[in-house]
Amino acid sequence: MEARLQKILSAAGVCSRREAEAYLLAGRVTVNGSAAVLGQKADTDWDEIALDGQPVASSVPKLYLMLNKPKGYVTTLSDERGRPTVADLAAGCGVRVYPVGRLDLNSEGLLLLTNDGDFAQRLSHPSHQMEKEYRVTVSGQLEGCPERLGALTALEDGSPIVPAQVRTLEQKPGQWLLSITIRQGLNRQVRRMCALAGMRVRRLERVREGPLELGTLPRGKWRRLSEHEIEAVYRNQF
């Protein structure tokens, strides 16, 4: 069955779709010995597809992982500054997988990785507005903070946001533990929201994405998603 080369390369675990576009523009991809172009389609059952002269295998199994990302790891496959990456943590899974979305260096918790471009698109495309739930420890202006956070409709740069769902989970002198659920994934969105509401984030942990929950997965470890969880991602309307 024909598909765009970006999709084929991504599904084969060779690269992300964005990287595939760059490879095509650079002339690094060939189909049946001829240089391919952006937007071109091919059929893995009939066509010989290669990247830098190396055949692209079409039989790489699709893999879906949940990782409990610790603090201090960057959400990339490599880092020019030599910092540890989430790819280091998932190195033993057997195939090359790519992060779906991001968690910043000092954030932790649920991060999904896959070599299935369609699955990643389903999870990350803004049109689906998938819920992301965080447990956030904050200090600062605490009185009334859930209401202030829930009332925000824009970030400090004017970027519009869908109002968050905010609950207080625990109150201690000088700091509260909040549950904050958002439907977007703007850069450092939860931290920026808290700053606007007069609070400082002490700890930020993502515990849920759509129907997928972190549960008791140990920090720094990964597990495969179950068939039920994969089906739930496609079944749910976020």
PyMOL commands that set and color helices and strands:
alter all, ss='L'
color gray80, all
select helices_A, chain A and resi 5-11+17-25+86-89+91-93+117-124+126-128+145-151+189-196+227-235
alter helices_A, ss='H'
color red, helices_A
select strands_A, chain A and resi 2-4+29-31+34-35+41-43+49-51+54-55+64-69+98-100+108-114+132-140+165-172+175-182+199-209+212-213+222-224
alter strands_A, ss='S'
color yellow, strands_A
deselect
rebuild
show_as cartoon
